[in-house]
Amino acid sequence: MDRRTFLQTSTAGLSLAALNPSLFAAAPTQPLRTALIGCGWYGKADLLRLIQVAPVEVVGLCDVDRNMVAEAADLVSQRQMSKKKPRTFHDYRELLKETRPEVVLIATPDHWHALTAIAAIESGADVYLQKPISVDIMEGQAILAAARKHQRVVQIGTQRRSTPHLIEARDRILREGKVGNVGLVEIYCYYHMRTKENPPDSAPPDYLDYDLWTGPAPLRPYNSLVHPRRWRAFMEYGNGIVGDMCIHMLDTVRWMLDLGWPQRVSSSVGILVDKNSKANISDTQTATFEFGKLPVIWQHRTYGAAADPQYPWGATIYGDKGTLKCSVNGYDFIPVGQGDSIHKDVVYELDKYPEDKTEKDLETHVAPAIRGHMRDWLAARESRGKPVADIEQGHISTASCILANMAMDLGRTLVWDAASGKVLNDDAANQRLARPYRKPWVHPGSKL
């Protein structure tokens, strides 16, 4: 932790350490050699939260956008304790070879997650990898296999597992039995987040290496929708809104209710309303994840009003004694019959971390969860145990969402066999477990 945080917490920390020593096992004696691959929106948000909670020395930044990596280097030099400007790189392989980081944060577009994560793991680094971990299921299997083979600690950026009010909801509401027997879970997102613009294709800007940005994905004509941030509008680079937003809430529910793999996944609908945009992800989708007798049902719409304006993106857990609604902004428990309702809002921590107030594009309500997630990852590094969002958990949540998209495309329910890592009795579905890679890139699943 930095000097300010140490002074603020040193007195209270004595009692906290007695309650949970793992929280204080994360502070190394020397600054951790740290690198970031992918210096856009969430890459900077993750890295700057890590700087807030641990002594690190950022030794390298990598991005194929020359302007983006230069901006990140300037910002890091202002925020890290040494005030040094990190080296910048165009190619992640050069960064790993020349800086030899101990920890690597990865926040590239999704289609680059597998190759960068495996390379970082093989270099000897522990990894913080943004969700979803992969664009196809065999990529996820390959990352998990690499992490276990090289005994690396890999935390996935499903930081709902480290969100203070959601931890409280799990412990205070679910584990104390206030909801009772859970019969149904609904997860949902009604944000109007699908791009509607339709600009013409053009030459890529001179500060962007578009060929390397594309990497193993199909090489589409460059379009200004793609970079930065709006690449999520295209299935070539990710898994649509299911892979972007459903994964968070599905992972939250799996963690809260201690669920493993779904046995059956079905999904339907597609592009119903906005058929003119270049975006090729669904604007309407329903998916059902069957965990034994418990259905978890997802719905998203990128138009119209949210079913509950207070919960436009969240999870609702229905039991015979009450209902629990959860989101990034808080939770509500509504009992059946007599009893007190319980409401809790997110805590921002802006007084403790005033730089959050002015940081560009930071989701201030999410910052405490990212800090908690970083602390958990660092504690797992010290113990060499599994973090709360271990790579295996990230793989389950990611693959489940990929199965939903496959089920929608194929028009049938998929029966998943977790032991074999395949869909039962469905050759067409299993052919989609690994997508084609653009040469010269080689799919990591080919080595399994």
C-alpha positions as CSV (number, residue, x, y, z in Angstrom):
1,M,0.0,0.0,0.0
2,D,1.1,3.6,-0.5
3,R,2.3,5.9,2.3
4,R,-1.0,7.7,2.6
5,T,-3.0,4.5,2.9
6,F,-0.5,3.0,5.4
7,L,-0.9,6.1,7.7
8,Q,-4.6,6.0,7.4
9,T,-5.0,2.4,8.2
10,S,-2.1,1.5,10.5
11,T,-4.0,1.8,13.7
12,A,-7.2,0.1,12.6
13,G,-5.1,-2.5,10.7
14,L,-4.0,-4.2,13.9
15,S,-7.5,-5.4,14.6
16,L,-8.3,-6.1,11.0
17,A,-5.2,-8.2,10.7
18,A,-6.3,-10.3,13.6
19,L,-9.6,-10.9,11.9
20,N,-8.3,-11.6,8.4
21,P,-4.5,-12.0,8.1
22,S,-4.7,-12.7,4.4
23,L,-5.6,-9.0,3.7
24,F,-2.2,-8.0,5.0
25,A,-0.2,-10.8,3.4
26,A,-0.3,-9.0,0.1
27,A,2.3,-6.3,0.8
28,P,5.7,-7.4,-0.6
29,T,8.9,-6.0,0.8
30,Q,10.0,-4.7,-2.6
31,P,7.7,-3.1,-5.2
32,L,6.2,-5.6,-7.6
33,R,7.5,-5.4,-11.2
34,T,4.2,-4.7,-13.0
35,A,3.2,-4.5,-16.6
36,L,0.0,-3.7,-18.4
37,I,-1.0,-5.1,-21.8
38,G,-3.9,-3.1,-23.2
39,C,-3.8,0.6,-22.1
40,G,-7.4,1.6,-22.9
41,W,-10.3,2.3,-20.6
42,Y,-10.3,-0.6,-18.2
43,G,-6.6,-1.3,-18.4
44,K,-5.8,2.1,-16.8
45,A,-8.7,1.7,-14.3
46,D,-7.3,-1.7,-13.1
47,L,-3.7,-0.6,-13.0
48,L,-4.4,2.7,-11.1
49,R,-6.4,0.8,-8.5
50,L,-3.5,-1.6,-8.0
51,I,-1.2,1.4,-7.5
52,Q,-3.6,2.6,-4.8
53,V,-3.4,-0.6,-2.7
54,A,0.1,-2.0,-3.2
55,P,3.7,-0.9,-3.7
56,V,4.3,-1.6,-7.4
57,E,6.8,-0.4,-10.0
58,V,5.2,-0.3,-13.4
59,V,8.1,-1.4,-15.7
60,G,6.2,-1.7,-19.0
61,L,3.1,-0.7,-20.8
62,C,2.0,-2.2,-24.1
63,D,-0.6,-1.1,-26.7
64,V,-0.8,-1.1,-30.5
65,D,-2.2,2.4,-30.3
66,R,0.8,4.7,-30.0
67,N,-1.2,7.6,-28.6
68,M,-3.0,5.4,-26.0
69,V,0.2,3.9,-24.6
70,A,1.9,7.3,-24.4
71,E,-1.1,8.8,-22.5
72,A,-1.0,5.8,-20.1
73,A,2.8,6.3,-19.5
74,D,2.3,9.9,-18.6
75,L,-0.6,9.1,-16.2
76,V,1.3,6.2,-14.5
77,S,4.3,8.5,-13.9
78,Q,2.1,10.9,-12.0
79,R,0.5,8.2,-9.9
80,Q,3.1,5.6,-9.0
81,M,5.4,6.3,-6.0
82,S,8.7,6.4,-8.0
83,K,7.3,8.9,-10.4
84,K,9.2,7.1,-13.2
85,K,7.7,6.8,-16.6
86,P,7.4,3.2,-17.6
87,R,8.8,1.8,-20.8
88,T,6.3,1.5,-23.6
89,F,6.0,-1.3,-26.1
90,H,4.1,-2.0,-29.3
91,D,4.3,-5.9,-29.1
92,Y,3.4,-7.8,-25.9
93,R,6.1,-10.4,-26.6
94,E,8.8,-7.8,-26.5
95,L,7.4,-6.4,-23.2
96,L,7.5,-9.8,-21.5
97,K,10.9,-10.6,-22.8
98,E,12.6,-7.3,-21.9
99,T,10.9,-6.3,-18.6
100,R,10.4,-9.7,-17.0
101,P,7.4,-8.5,-14.9
102,E,6.3,-10.4,-11.8
103,V,2.6,-9.5,-12.4
104,V,0.8,-8.7,-15.6
105,L,-2.5,-7.0,-16.1
106,I,-4.3,-7.7,-19.4
107,A,-7.1,-5.5,-20.7
108,T,-6.9,-6.0,-24.4
109,P,-10.0,-6.5,-26.6
110,D,-11.4,-10.0,-25.9
111,H,-10.0,-11.7,-29.0
112,W,-6.5,-11.1,-27.7
113,H,-7.0,-12.4,-24.2
114,A,-5.9,-16.0,-24.7
115,L,-2.6,-15.4,-26.5
116,T,-1.5,-12.6,-24.2
117,A,-2.5,-14.4,-21.0
118,I,-0.8,-17.7,-21.9
119,A,2.4,-15.8,-22.9
120,A,2.4,-13.9,-19.6
121,I,1.8,-17.1,-17.6
122,E,4.6,-18.9,-19.5
123,S,7.0,-15.9,-18.8
124,G,6.5,-16.6,-15.1
125,A,4.2,-13.8,-14.2
126,D,1.0,-14.0,-12.1
127,V,-1.9,-12.5,-14.1
128,Y,-4.9,-10.3,-13.7
129,L,-7.0,-11.0,-16.8
130,Q,-10.1,-9.0,-17.8
131,K,-13.3,-10.9,-18.5
132,P,-14.4,-12.7,-20.5
133,I,-11.3,-14.8,-20.6
134,S,-11.8,-16.0,-24.2
135,V,-13.9,-15.8,-27.3
136,D,-14.1,-19.5,-27.7
137,I,-14.2,-22.3,-25.2
138,M,-10.9,-24.1,-26.1
139,E,-9.0,-20.8,-25.6
140,G,-10.3,-20.8,-22.0
141,Q,-9.3,-24.4,-21.6
142,A,-5.8,-23.6,-22.8
143,I,-5.4,-20.6,-20.4
144,L,-6.6,-22.8,-17.5
145,A,-4.2,-25.6,-18.4
146,A,-1.3,-23.1,-18.7
147,A,-2.0,-21.5,-15.3
148,R,-2.1,-24.9,-13.6
149,K,1.0,-26.2,-15.4
150,H,3.1,-23.2,-14.5
151,Q,1.5,-22.8,-11.1
152,R,0.5,-19.1,-11.7
153,V,-2.1,-17.2,-9.8
154,V,-4.6,-15.8,-12.3
155,Q,-7.4,-13.5,-11.1
156,I,-10.3,-12.7,-13.5
157,G,-11.8,-9.2,-13.6
158,T,-15.3,-10.4,-12.4
159,Q,-15.0,-8.1,-9.5
160,R,-18.6,-8.5,-8.3
161,R,-17.0,-11.2,-6.1
162,S,-15.1,-8.4,-4.3
163,T,-17.9,-5.9,-4.2
164,P,-18.4,-5.0,-0.5
165,H,-22.2,-4.7,-0.6
166,L,-22.6,-7.9,-2.6
167,I,-20.4,-9.8,-0.1
168,E,-22.7,-8.5,2.5
169,A,-25.8,-9.5,0.6
170,R,-24.4,-13.1,0.2
171,D,-23.5,-13.4,3.9
172,R,-26.3,-11.4,5.5
173,I,-29.2,-12.4,3.2
174,L,-28.5,-15.7,1.4
175,R,-26.3,-17.5,3.9
176,E,-28.5,-16.6,6.8
177,G,-31.5,-18.1,5.0
178,K,-33.6,-15.0,4.6
179,V,-34.5,-15.8,1.0
180,G,-35.3,-19.4,1.9
181,N,-35.3,-22.1,-0.8
182,V,-34.3,-20.5,-4.1
183,G,-36.4,-21.6,-7.1
184,L,-35.5,-19.1,-9.8
185,V,-32.9,-16.5,-10.7
186,E,-33.2,-13.8,-13.3
187,I,-30.2,-11.9,-14.6
188,Y,-30.6,-9.0,-17.1
189,C,-29.3,-5.9,-18.8
190,Y,-31.4,-3.2,-20.4
191,Y,-28.7,-0.7,-21.2
192,H,-29.0,0.9,-24.7
193,M,-25.4,-0.1,-25.2
194,R,-25.4,-1.4,-28.8
195,T,-24.0,1.1,-31.2
196,K,-26.4,2.5,-33.8
197,E,-24.0,4.5,-35.9
198,N,-23.1,3.4,-39.4
199,P,-20.0,5.2,-40.5
200,P,-18.2,4.2,-43.8
201,D,-15.1,2.1,-43.7
202,S,-11.8,4.0,-43.9
203,A,-8.1,3.7,-43.6
204,P,-6.9,3.1,-40.1
205,P,-5.3,6.1,-38.3
206,D,-1.5,6.3,-38.5
207,Y,-1.0,5.8,-34.8
208,L,-2.8,2.4,-34.8
209,D,-1.3,-0.8,-36.0
210,Y,-4.5,-2.2,-37.2
211,D,-3.1,-5.5,-38.4
212,L,-1.6,-6.3,-35.0
213,W,-4.8,-5.0,-33.3
214,T,-6.7,-7.5,-35.3
215,G,-4.3,-10.3,-34.5
216,P,-5.9,-13.8,-34.7
217,A,-9.4,-12.4,-35.5
218,P,-10.7,-12.0,-39.1
219,L,-9.3,-9.0,-40.8
220,R,-12.3,-6.7,-41.4
221,P,-12.0,-3.4,-43.3
222,Y,-11.1,-0.7,-40.7
223,N,-14.1,1.2,-39.3
224,S,-14.1,4.0,-36.7
225,L,-16.6,2.0,-34.7
226,V,-14.0,-0.6,-33.8
227,H,-11.4,1.5,-31.9
228,P,-11.4,2.5,-29.2
229,R,-13.9,0.6,-27.0
230,R,-16.7,0.0,-29.5
231,W,-15.2,-3.2,-30.9
232,R,-17.7,-5.0,-28.6
233,A,-20.3,-4.3,-31.3
234,F,-18.8,-7.1,-33.4
235,M,-18.8,-10.8,-32.8
236,E,-15.4,-11.1,-34.5
237,Y,-13.8,-9.6,-31.3
238,G,-16.0,-10.8,-28.5
239,N,-19.2,-12.5,-27.4
240,G,-21.7,-9.7,-27.7
241,I,-23.7,-8.4,-24.7
242,V,-23.9,-11.9,-23.2
243,G,-20.1,-12.1,-23.1
244,D,-19.8,-8.5,-21.9
245,M,-22.6,-8.1,-19.3
246,C,-24.2,-11.4,-18.7
247,I,-20.9,-12.9,-17.6
248,H,-20.8,-10.5,-14.7
249,M,-24.2,-11.3,-13.3
250,L,-24.0,-15.0,-14.1
251,D,-20.7,-15.1,-12.3
252,T,-22.2,-13.2,-9.4
253,V,-25.0,-15.7,-9.0
254,R,-22.7,-18.7,-9.3
255,W,-20.5,-17.2,-6.6
256,M,-23.4,-16.3,-4.3
257,L,-25.1,-19.6,-4.6
258,D,-22.0,-21.8,-5.0
259,L,-23.0,-23.1,-8.5
260,G,-20.6,-24.9,-10.8
261,W,-21.2,-25.7,-14.5
262,P,-24.6,-25.5,-16.0
263,Q,-25.7,-28.8,-17.4
264,R,-27.9,-27.4,-20.1
265,V,-27.9,-24.1,-22.0
266,S,-30.5,-22.7,-24.4
267,S,-30.9,-19.3,-26.0
268,S,-33.0,-17.5,-28.6
269,V,-33.7,-14.3,-30.5
270,G,-31.0,-12.1,-32.2
271,I,-31.3,-8.8,-34.0
272,L,-34.9,-7.8,-33.9
273,V,-35.0,-4.0,-33.9
274,D,-31.8,-2.3,-35.0
275,K,-31.1,-4.0,-38.3
276,N,-29.3,-1.2,-40.1
277,S,-26.3,-0.7,-37.9
278,K,-22.9,-2.3,-38.8
279,A,-23.0,-3.9,-35.4
280,N,-23.6,-7.7,-35.7
281,I,-24.2,-8.6,-32.0
282,S,-27.8,-9.3,-30.8
283,D,-30.0,-6.5,-29.7
284,T,-32.4,-9.0,-28.0
285,Q,-31.5,-12.2,-26.3
286,T,-32.8,-14.6,-23.7
287,A,-30.7,-17.5,-22.3
288,T,-31.4,-20.2,-19.8
289,F,-28.6,-21.8,-17.8
290,E,-29.8,-24.9,-16.0
291,F,-28.0,-25.8,-12.8
292,G,-29.7,-29.0,-11.9
293,K,-33.2,-28.0,-11.1
294,L,-32.3,-24.3,-10.7
295,P,-32.8,-22.2,-13.8
296,V,-30.9,-18.9,-14.2
297,I,-32.5,-16.9,-16.9
298,W,-30.8,-14.0,-18.8
299,Q,-32.4,-11.3,-20.8
300,H,-31.0,-8.3,-22.6
301,R,-32.6,-5.6,-24.7
302,T,-30.8,-2.6,-26.1
303,Y,-34.1,-0.6,-26.5
304,G,-37.1,0.1,-24.4
305,A,-37.4,0.6,-20.7
306,A,-35.9,-1.6,-17.9
307,A,-38.4,-3.8,-16.1
308,D,-37.3,-2.1,-12.9
309,P,-35.7,1.4,-13.4
310,Q,-33.7,0.9,-10.2
311,Y,-32.2,-2.3,-11.6
312,P,-31.4,-1.9,-15.3
313,W,-28.5,-4.3,-14.9
314,G,-28.5,-6.9,-12.1
315,A,-29.7,-10.2,-10.7
316,T,-32.9,-11.1,-8.9
317,I,-32.9,-14.2,-6.7
318,Y,-36.4,-15.6,-5.8
319,G,-36.9,-17.7,-2.8
320,D,-39.9,-18.9,-0.8
321,K,-39.2,-16.5,2.0
322,G,-38.1,-13.5,0.1
323,T,-36.5,-11.9,-3.0
324,L,-33.0,-10.5,-3.2
325,K,-32.1,-7.9,-5.9
326,C,-28.5,-7.1,-6.6
327,S,-26.6,-4.7,-8.8
328,V,-23.3,-2.8,-8.9
329,N,-25.1,0.1,-7.1
330,G,-26.6,-1.8,-4.1
331,Y,-29.0,-4.5,-3.1
332,D,-32.6,-4.8,-1.8
333,F,-34.1,-7.7,0.1
334,I,-37.9,-7.9,0.1
335,P,-39.4,-10.5,2.5
336,V,-42.5,-12.5,1.8
337,G,-45.2,-11.5,4.3
338,Q,-44.1,-10.0,7.6
339,G,-40.6,-8.8,8.1
340,D,-38.3,-5.9,7.4
341,S,-37.0,-5.0,4.0
342,I,-33.2,-4.3,3.8
343,H,-31.6,-1.8,1.4
344,K,-27.9,-1.1,1.0
345,D,-26.1,1.3,-1.4
346,V,-22.7,1.0,-2.8
347,V,-19.9,2.8,-0.8
348,Y,-17.7,5.0,-3.0
349,E,-14.5,5.6,-0.8
350,L,-14.0,9.0,-2.4
351,D,-12.7,10.5,0.8
352,K,-10.0,7.9,1.1
353,Y,-9.1,7.9,-2.6
354,P,-9.7,11.5,-3.8
355,E,-8.0,10.9,-7.1
356,D,-11.1,8.7,-8.0
357,K,-13.1,12.0,-8.3
358,T,-11.2,13.3,-11.3
359,E,-9.9,10.2,-13.0
360,K,-11.1,10.2,-16.6
361,D,-13.8,7.6,-17.4
362,L,-13.5,5.9,-14.0
363,E,-16.6,4.1,-12.8
364,T,-16.3,5.5,-9.3
365,H,-18.9,3.1,-7.9
366,V,-16.8,0.1,-9.1
367,A,-13.4,1.4,-7.9
368,P,-13.8,-0.1,-4.4
369,A,-14.6,-3.5,-5.9
370,I,-11.5,-3.4,-8.1
371,R,-9.3,-2.4,-5.2
372,G,-10.7,-5.3,-3.2
373,H,-10.2,-7.7,-6.1
374,M,-6.6,-6.5,-6.4
375,R,-6.0,-7.1,-2.7
376,D,-7.4,-10.6,-3.0
377,W,-5.2,-11.4,-5.9
378,L,-2.1,-10.2,-4.1
379,A,-3.0,-12.2,-1.0
380,A,-3.4,-15.3,-3.2
381,R,0.1,-14.6,-4.7
382,E,1.6,-14.6,-1.2
383,S,-0.1,-17.8,-0.2
384,R,0.1,-19.4,-3.7
385,G,-3.6,-20.2,-3.3
386,K,-6.6,-19.5,-5.5
387,P,-8.0,-16.0,-5.6
388,V,-11.8,-15.4,-5.4
389,A,-12.1,-15.2,-9.1
390,D,-9.7,-17.9,-10.0
391,I,-9.1,-18.7,-13.7
392,E,-11.2,-21.9,-13.4
393,Q,-14.2,-19.8,-12.2
394,G,-13.6,-17.3,-15.0
395,H,-13.5,-20.1,-17.5
396,I,-16.8,-21.6,-16.3
397,S,-18.6,-18.2,-16.5
398,T,-17.1,-17.4,-19.8
399,A,-17.7,-20.7,-21.4
400,S,-21.3,-20.7,-20.2
401,C,-21.9,-17.4,-22.0
402,I,-20.3,-18.8,-25.2
403,L,-22.5,-21.8,-25.0
404,A,-25.5,-19.5,-24.9
405,N,-24.5,-17.8,-28.1
406,M,-23.8,-21.1,-29.7
407,A,-27.3,-22.4,-28.7
408,M,-28.9,-19.2,-30.2
409,D,-27.0,-19.7,-33.5
410,L,-27.7,-23.4,-33.7
411,G,-31.3,-23.1,-32.5
412,R,-31.2,-25.9,-30.0
413,T,-30.4,-26.6,-26.3
414,L,-26.9,-27.7,-25.6
415,V,-26.1,-30.4,-23.0
416,W,-22.6,-29.6,-21.5
417,D,-20.3,-32.3,-20.2
418,A,-17.9,-30.6,-17.9
419,A,-15.7,-33.7,-17.5
420,S,-14.9,-33.9,-21.2
421,G,-15.2,-30.2,-22.0
422,K,-17.6,-30.9,-24.8
423,V,-21.2,-30.7,-25.8
424,L,-22.9,-34.1,-25.7
425,N,-24.1,-35.7,-28.9
426,D,-23.6,-32.6,-31.0
427,D,-20.7,-32.6,-33.5
428,A,-21.7,-29.3,-35.0
429,A,-21.6,-27.6,-31.6
430,N,-18.2,-29.2,-30.8
431,Q,-16.8,-27.9,-34.1
432,R,-17.4,-24.4,-32.7
433,L,-15.4,-24.9,-29.5
434,A,-12.4,-23.4,-31.3
435,R,-12.7,-20.6,-33.8
436,P,-10.4,-20.4,-36.8
437,Y,-7.3,-18.2,-36.2
438,R,-5.9,-15.8,-38.9
439,K,-2.4,-16.8,-39.9
440,P,0.3,-16.7,-38.7
441,W,-1.4,-16.8,-35.3
442,V,-1.9,-20.3,-33.9
443,H,-4.8,-21.3,-31.7
444,P,-3.6,-22.3,-28.2
445,G,-6.1,-25.1,-28.1
446,S,-4.2,-27.0,-30.7
447,K,-1.6,-27.8,-28.0
448,L,-4.1,-29.3,-25.6
